[in-house]
C-alpha cells in the first residue's frame, strides 16, 4: 500500500485528544500486552486476526494516523505508524517513536514508511496485473528546492484513473521513503509516453539524496 500524498497544510488539532507523550505511553503499554497475539498471528500468516485491535490502539494515539505491519529491514517485522507527513500529526509520531522499545531481532519501528533497499526488485499487484517497478522511468526537474517528477511505466496507458494514480505515486514512496518524498517532491505527474531523459528509480533516488547532501554540506 502506498501512503504517500502531497504535503498538507497544518490543520487544527482537536482539543479533546490526549497529549502526545501520554498517548504514546498508553500505546506502548497496550502493545506490550498485545504483542504475544501479534506474534502468533504473524507466525500463522494471519495478520487479520489482530488488525482491528491494532487499529484501535493507533486510533487512540490519534485518529488520523495510519499503520502497517511489514517485513523489516533490520529485524524480521516492522511496525509503521505514520501521519503521512501531515505537520499537525508530527508531535504524536515523534512522541510515539521516541517512546518505542529498543529494536531487536524480531521488531523494528518506523514513524514513516521507509524506502525499500532496491525498488527495482519489487513487483506489485494492481488488480489482475503484476507490474515490475524496474520498468518505471522518471524525469526529475529541480524547482525552488523541490523535485518535480513525471513518472512513466509501459502499462500506464492501459490502466484506469485510480490505478494509474497508484502506479504513479507508489514507486516514489517505495524508492525514497515517505519522509524524504514528503519533504522533497513537488509536482508529481503521470507520463503516458516515455519522456526524453528518463532515468530509473535507483538513479532517481541517488539524485534526490545528492540534492539533500549538497544542501547539508554547502557552507552557510
N, C-alpha and C positions, 0 to 999 in steps of 0.2 A: 504494500500500500504506500502510495506517495502522499505525504502530508504537506509538501512544500506549497506555499502560496505567496503571492506578492506581499511585501511588508504592509502592515496595517498601521493606521494612526492610533495612538493611545486613546482608549475609551475610559469611561468612568468605572471605578471599582465599586461593586456593591458593598454597602456599609455593613451588611449582616454577616459577611464572611469572617471566619477566624483569622487571626494574624498569621502570616506565613510560617513563622517558627513553630507556633503551636500546632498548626495544621500539619506541618512536616513531621513533628514528633508523634502525633497521633497516627499518621500514615505508617511510619516505620514500626510502631508498636503493633499495629494491626497486621502489617506484612509479616512480622516475626511469627505471629500466631497462625497466619495462613500459609506460610512457606512450606510446611510438610505436604499440604494438599496441592499446592502449586507444583512441587517437585514430582509428586506422584502422577499428577495429570500430564505433565510434560513427558515423564518417563513412559506413560501409556500412549503417548501421542494423541492425547485428548484434551488440548488446552481449553476447549469449550466448557469443560467442567468447572473451571474457575474464572472464566472471563466475566461473568456477571458480578461476582463478588469483587474482583479487581476493579471493575468499572465503578462500583460503589465507593471503593477506597479512593480512587482517583477523583471522583466527583466530590467527595468530602474534602479533599485537598483544595480543589477549585473546580467548579462545574464546567469550565471551558477548556480544561486540559484534556489531552488525548494520551493514550498509552498503547504500547505494543510489547509483546513477548517475542524476542528474536533469538537467533543464533548469535552467540557472542564472537568478538574478535580475539579477545584475550582469555575469556572464560567460555564455558560451554553455553551458557544462556546470558541474555541481556534483557534487562527491563528498561524500557524507554518511556519516559513521561515528558511530554513536550507541550509547550504553549504555541507551537507553530510560529515562533519568532514574533509573537504579539507582545509589544513592550509592556503592556499593563499586567501581563502574566509573569513577567520575569522575576518579581520578588518571590513568587511561590515556587517556581522551578529552581531558583537559586537556593532557597532555604531547603528544598527537598534534596537536592544533590549534595549540599553541604552536610546534611544530617544522615546521609546514606551510610550503610555499613561498609566496612573495608571490602574491596573486591577480593575474591578468592578464585579457586579453580572452577567453581560452579557458576558464580554470578558476577556480572558487571552491571553498572548502572549509568544511564545517559539521560541528560536533560534536553537533548535534541537528537534527532535522527542522525547517526554517524554515517560517514561515507563507507562504501564497501571497498576492500583493498584493490580490486580490479573489476571495474564495471563492465569491461568487455567480455568477461566470463559469465555475465548474468543473462539468463533467458527468462522473460516474463510471459505470463499467460494473460491475454486480454480476450475474453470470450473463448472462442474456439481456436484463436491464433496463438502460436508460440513465436515470440519476437526476440531476436538477439540484439542486445544493446551494442554489440560490436559493430552492427550495421548503422548505428546512429552517427550522423555527421553534424557538426556545429560550426556556425560562423559567429565570431565574437567581435564586438567593437566597443572600445572604451568610450564612455560618455559621462563626464562630470564625476569621475571617481567610481562609477558603477560600470558593469559589463552588460551591454545589450546583446541579446542572443537570438539567433534563429536556429531552430532545430529541424533536422531532416532525417527521415527514415524511409526506405523504399516502399513500405506498406502504408505510409500515412495517407496517400490519396484514396485508399480503399476503405478507410475507417469512418465510422460515424463521428459526429462532432465531439461527443463526450469522450469517446475512446481516443480520438485524436488529441484532445487536450491532455489526457492522462499520459499518452506516449510523448507528449512534448515536455511535460514537467518532470515526470518520473526519472528519466536519465540524468537530469541536472541534480536532483535530490540525491540519487544514488552515487553520483560522481563526486559532488562537493560536500555532501552532508547538509543537513538542514540549516545549521548555524551559518556556515560560510555562504550558502546560497541566499539565505535571507539578508545577509549583510551586503553582498556584492552584486547580486543580479538586479538589473534594472528592467528594461523591457524584454519580454520573452515572447517570441513569435514562432509560429509553425510555418515551415517552408514546404511547399508541395512539390517543388523540384529541387534537386541538389544545387545549393548555391556555389558560386565560384569561391575558391579559397577556404573551403570547409575543412575542418580537422576532426580527428577522433576524440573520444571522451578523455582519454589519458592525456593527450596533448592539451585539451581544454583545461583540465584540472591543473596541469603544470602552469599554464598561462595565468590562471586566476591566483594560484599560490605565489607565483613570481611577482604578481602585482602587489599582493599583500606584503611580501618580504621586502620589496623595493620601497614601500611606504615606511615600513618599520626601520629600515636601515638608512633611509635618506636623512641627512643632517637637518635639524630644525633651524 
